Structure formats: structure tokens, C-alpha cells
Amino acid sequence: MSADRTRKEPADLTWRKSGHSGTSGGECVEVAAAPEAVHVRDSRDRRGPVLHFPADGWAAFVSYTAKP
């Protein structure tokens, strides 16, 4: 994982807001998948830092969090 304010993001990323993000403010995240990484950012601070995860690391995280 990395968070880098100087790293240039690919221009063609398609960001998706989490379905668990509410409409009344608070914590909201957006994710964008690319071949080399999954990018995660705060939807309320789109110019702020972006976390970058290797695709296999993101898949493991999602699998772990989806367990009942």
C-alpha cells in the first residue's frame, strides 16, 4: 500500500463510491480499479491523497471483510 500526493493518477480511472457510504456526510470512500493497482480515495477530498493497493492485496481485503 502507498499514499503519494505526487504520484500522477491515470486519467482514465473510473471512480465508484462505496455502496456503504451514506448521504448524510461522514466517511465516504471511492475506489477505482486499474490493471496495476486498486486506488482508494476520500470522496469528500478528491484532490487529497490516494491509497494504492496491489490487486491481489485488495482482493484479500475484500474477501476478509465480506465474511459474516
VEXDREN-2710 file (C-alpha; in Angstrom, 1 decimal):
% VEXDREN-2710
k/r/px/py/pz
1/MET/0.0/0.0/0.0
2/SER/1.1/3.5/-0.6
3/ALA/-0.2/7.0/-0.3
4/ASP/1.6/9.5/-2.5
5/ARG/0.4/13.1/-3.2
6/THR/3.0/13.5/-6.0
7/ARG/2.1/10.3/-7.9
8/LYS/0.1/11.1/-11.1
9/GLU/-3.1/9.1/-11.3
10/PRO/-4.1/7.6/-14.7
11/ALA/-6.6/10.0/-16.3
12/ASP/-9.0/7.2/-17.4
13/LEU/-9.8/5.9/-13.9
14/THR/-13.5/5.3/-13.3
15/TRP/-14.2/6.0/-9.6
16/ARG/-17.1/4.3/-7.8
17/LYS/-18.5/5.4/-4.5
18/SER/-18.9/2.7/-1.9
19/GLY/-22.5/1.4/-1.5
20/HIS/-22.0/1.7/2.2
21/SER/-21.4/5.4/2.1
22/GLY/-24.3/7.4/3.4
23/THR/-25.9/10.6/2.0
24/SER/-25.7/12.5/5.3
25/GLY/-22.0/13.1/5.3
26/GLY/-19.3/11.3/7.3
27/GLU/-16.9/8.8/5.9
28/CYS/-17.2/8.1/2.2
29/VAL/-14.7/6.3/0.0
30/GLU/-14.3/5.8/-3.7
31/VAL/-12.4/3.1/-5.5
32/ALA/-11.0/2.8/-9.0
33/ALA/-9.6/-0.4/-10.4
34/ALA/-6.7/-0.4/-12.8
35/PRO/-4.6/-3.3/-14.2
36/GLU/-1.6/-2.5/-11.8
37/ALA/-3.5/-1.4/-8.7
38/VAL/-6.7/-0.5/-6.9
39/HIS/-6.9/3.1/-6.0
40/VAL/-8.9/4.4/-2.9
41/ARG/-9.7/8.0/-2.0
42/ASP/-11.9/10.0/0.2
43/SER/-14.9/11.1/-1.8
44/ARG/-15.1/14.4/0.0
45/ASP/-11.5/15.2/-0.7
46/ARG/-11.0/14.1/-4.3
47/ARG/-7.7/16.1/-4.6
48/GLY/-6.3/14.6/-1.4
49/PRO/-4.1/11.6/-1.1
50/VAL/-4.9/8.3/-2.8
51/LEU/-4.1/4.9/-1.4
52/HIS/-2.8/2.3/-3.9
53/PHE/-3.1/-1.4/-3.3
54/PRO/-1.9/-4.3/-5.4
55/ALA/-4.9/-6.1/-6.9
56/ASP/-4.3/-9.3/-5.0
57/GLY/-3.9/-7.4/-1.7
58/TRP/-7.2/-5.6/-2.4
59/ALA/-9.0/-8.9/-3.3
60/ALA/-7.7/-10.4/0.0
61/PHE/-9.0/-7.4/2.0
62/VAL/-12.4/-7.5/0.3
63/SER/-12.7/-11.3/0.9
64/TYR/-11.8/-10.9/4.6
65/THR/-14.3/-8.0/5.2
66/ALA/-17.1/-9.9/3.3
67/LYS/-17.0/-12.8/5.8
68/PRO/-20.1/-12.9/8.1
END
